[in-house]
Amino acid sequence: MKKILVTGSNGQLGRAINEFYANKTGIELVNTDVTELDITSIKDTLKLVREVNPDAIINCAAHTGVDACETDIDNAYKINAIGPRNLSIAAKDIGAKIVHISTDYVFDGKTDKPYIEFDTPNPQGIYGKTKLEGENFVRQFADKFFIIRTAWLYGDGKNFVKTMLRLSETNDTVRVVSDQYGTPTSADELVKSIDFLLRSDNYGIFHGTCEGSCSWADFAEEIFRLAGKTTKVERITSREYPTPADRPAYSVLENNMFHLTCGYKFMNWQDAFKMYMDKQ
């Protein structure tokens, strides 16, 4: 039986991992969240990983509050950079594989074509900078690693979809930015790709998002359409909706390494999102 240690197991991806493996034989999940494991402590991390002795670690833990990271800088570095470092040291110590989840925010978004894994990162905010340092630590300390950059994730938990549906309950019109482009990505689709990689020795950095792209306003309209809502979307610019942290204007990721190294393909974002909505 293969044993997988999951960090951040209460988040959207952690829950999707548990659902995916619930009926799979030969896999034992060991779930941890902040109350069970402080990944910012090298001592605690080494102790627990040695006790569990997993075949693989999937690191879903992160400080994902993009705006909050701008002021909560120390914690952002601890969770997004030091945490992956500690997990990578522990993974190497016992010879385990590690999957580390990263983000489109490692890029500046100042382009008009999808980013591939060979493009040079240039994060603009604290969130992106700390996540990039996390990647660097994984590459430095782990022997058998998969770094997967994903974007616009939705699943069971707090996300853009739930926010839009909540707003639609009390608003006839919702203002949504239309000049930021990316790819809505199903947590279920991301888990499938993680499982695929874990069954291989195809290590490295991968972009992992659903296929295609859209703006946040486009996504909101699709949410309302599939939910049968009459709520209208008022398209605005990022300048009309200022936030503490700048968002990449164009952060579409091309799953180049999946295509080149193993021929793996994600579902189109509209199809994956319809499957998600059908389950709600």
Phi, psi and omega in degrees: 000134177274139180246129180239125175269125181248125173260153183065038189290346180271357179277180183303313182288320178301318179293321179294323177298316180296321178294319183296316185270359185304321183250015179268129177276151177084006179234127174245122178265136172245105185271135174224147169229193188300331181285335180265332183211124173266096184293348179280353177256115180296323180297310180296321182293312179299318182299310183290318182296321178293323178293315181286321181053058183284159172283332181210153174240131172248114182266101176260356184287135179194154169269098189262001177287093187304315180286320181298327180300333182297333179247334179266056192294313182300315179294323178300315179292321180298311186282316187273341182242303182294322179303306177301325176300311182297318179295324179291319177299317180292320179298316179296322182301324182252002178077026182269156170281153175227134173252123179243128182267123179242200196215159173292343182290356174286349177256158183275346178076012183262058181212178177229018176225152184302143178279137172252171185295342182272354178286150184278123177296150176205071184296146184257337183237175182298318179304307180297321180295317181291324179293324177293319177296325175300315176303313183298320178294320178299314179297326183284320190253337182268147176269318185240091187232150169235117173258121181243115175271125179234183185200152171050047185286140174222149180186218179272099181154194181286125180199177182299322181299310181297322179297313180298317180294324177294316179296327182292341180291333185235004182228137175281332180226140178235131179275126182222138182293140183243006182246020172240124186242139178196203182226113173303130185233126179287131176301326178297318178294321180295320179298319179302320181290324177297313179299319179300314181292319182298336178278003183233177171246031185272069189284159176138198180260132180230146167265131184225091176224163172299162182279152179092185181200165178194175174267168176300322179295319176301316181297317179299318179296322179291323177300310182295322180297311182289334179275355181071030180267149178263002181302134179265151177256121174266115184281125180232169178266163177299328179295331179278350180228071184293143178227156180304323179251136176289137175263146175297134180289327180219105183232040176290130180255132175267127182281058190297314183291326174298317182292314187286323189263339183211000177069019181281139181228135175280161175287152174299144188298323180294319180293317180295323181289324177297321178297320178297313182293327179295335181274347185285000000 
